[in-house]
Amino acid sequence: MSENCIFCKIANGQIPTNMVYEDEVVAAFLDQSQVTKGHTLLVPKKHLADIFDYDSKDASAVFKRIPTIAQALKKAFPDMEGLNILNNNGEVAFQSVFHSHIHLIPRYNRDQDGFGLKWETHEADYQAQDLQTIAEAIHAEIEG
């Protein structure tokens, strides 16, 4: 636990919240800003700043709980038609609280004008050889 971390305090019961799920590994609670109805944050109880702090054991323990929350959201809100699962890592990626957290954002047909996820693609900027070089660099780091 980090003493000044708001998500550590929430996960350890020091700050009240609208908890939807809790066990020894994670806490899941409603995001105060509610992008859409049911917008939930899943946070590890262990202080991990972002995905780069995870090892495979942490990732397995935290991420395997996502379907439980997702299925509960779908059952609680039958008009939910989809779900965005977002995880921002680092300030440049719009992370604003530096305790790893996963957003589960229910999507409804009616919210298409109020909330979207769009980005510009750069397919024309990468030739086949560029993509091969990028893939090889990543693969080399995975293989060690």
N, C-alpha and C positions, 0 to 999 in steps of 0.2 A: 504494500500500500504506500502511496505517495501522500504525504501529509497535506499538500496544497491542491490535490487533484479532486475536482468536483465529482468525477465519475467513481473514483475510489470511495469517496464519502457516501455517495448514493448506494453503491454496491455493498457497502458495509453497514448500511442502515443509519448512518449519521445524519443524512438529509432525507426528509420524506419525499416520496415520489409516487407515481401511479404504477406500481409494480405489476407486471403481467405474468412473469415467470422468474423463479429463482431456484438455484441449486448450489452445490458447493463450488462450481466452476464459474458460472455466469449469473448475471442479473439482466433481465429484460424489462424495460419500462417505457411508458409513453414519452415521446419527445414532446417537450413543452410547446414547441412551435407548430406541431401537427401540420405538415405539408398537405397531407390528406388524412381523412378519418382513420385512426388506427396506427399512424406512423409510430413505429416502435424502434427503440435502440437496444441492441444486444451488446453488453460489455463484459469482458472477462473480469473476474474479481481480482486476479493477479494484475498488477500494474504493468501493462505493455503499452509503450508509447504509440506504436504503429505496427504494421505487418512485418517490418524489418526486425522487430524485437521477438517475433514468434520463432519457436523451433517447431518441429513436426508434431511433437506431443501437445504443445499449446494449441496449434492449429486444429488438430484432430478433436481435441476436447471442446474447443469453442465452436468451430464451424459445424460440427455434427449436431448441434442444437438448433441450427437455423430451421430445418424442416418442422420441428415441433412448433415453433413460433409461427411459421408461415401457414401451417395447416390450421392452427388455432385462429389466425386472422381470417382465413377463408371461411371457416365455420361460423365465426362471430359476425361476419359481414358477407352474407350470401350474394350481395350485389357487387362485391369485389370481382373485377374481371382480370386482374393481373397483379404483379408485385415486382417492384424494383428492389434489388438488394445492392446497397452501395457501401463502399468502404473507401474513405479518402485517407491518403497517407502522405503526410507532409504539407506544409503550408502552401506550397505551389499547387497542390492537388486539392486545395480548399479544406484541409483539416483545420478545425478551429479549436477543438479540445484535444489535447495531446495525451489522451488515453485511448487506445484502440477501441473503436466502436463500429458496429455494423447497423446501418439503417435498413429497416424493412418498411417500405412505403407502399401501402395498398394503392392500387390504381383502379379507378372507376371510369366508365365511359364518359361520364359527365365532367371529368377533370382535365380533359384534353387541352382546353384553352388556358387553364390556370397553372399547369405544371408540365414541363416537358424536359426531355433529355435529348439534346441534339448537339452534334459536333461536326466540324468540317473534316472531311476525309482528304487524304493527300496521296491517293493512289497513283496519280500521274508523277509524283515526285520520286517514286521508287521503281526501279527496273528489277527484273528477275534476279540479276546478280546482286543488287543491293539487298534484296530480301534474303537471299541465300547467305550473304555475309552476316546479316543481323541474326539469322537463325543459328548459324554456326557459333557466333560469339556467345549467345545465350546457352546453347547446348554445351559448350565447353565449360561454362561455369557450373552447370548442373552435374556434369560428369566429374568435375573436379580436376 
